[in-house]
């Protein structure tokens, strides 16, 4: 799988995220957009994704995403994408505290997939380090949006909530 292939299925993955959150957490948010951004990776780790509270953008870091696309099978790529989108969607619902967001993300993932060895559950419990042990994730508070980010938007994202008037 390459990045262009993944971009085509990201809206479907996000629709599953929204269904799972609505079913388990009883919350919903519409009108979000997804952008892919080169945020890099550092010796201390990397940022998988961000939501800029109270905004409508979710961004995913393309740098680790490309590495995962090059090194992991499709089921891990899908699970990683699901995990990042779910985590950032939970933030978009107003859960700013990182520890609380991780707990909710894990709860929703466990209830959605059930199998303890499902890659999405492993990612929610252990992070991408379970599959790429030399990588570490870092957290940057949502109010610290990096200046000058070039965002590549994923078209068709959150299309369920988009309406058009003629």
Beta strands, then each sheet from edge to edge (+ up, - down):
strand 1: 33-37
strand 2: 49-51
strand 3: 57-61
strand 4: 152-153
sheet 1: 2+ 3- 1- 4+
end
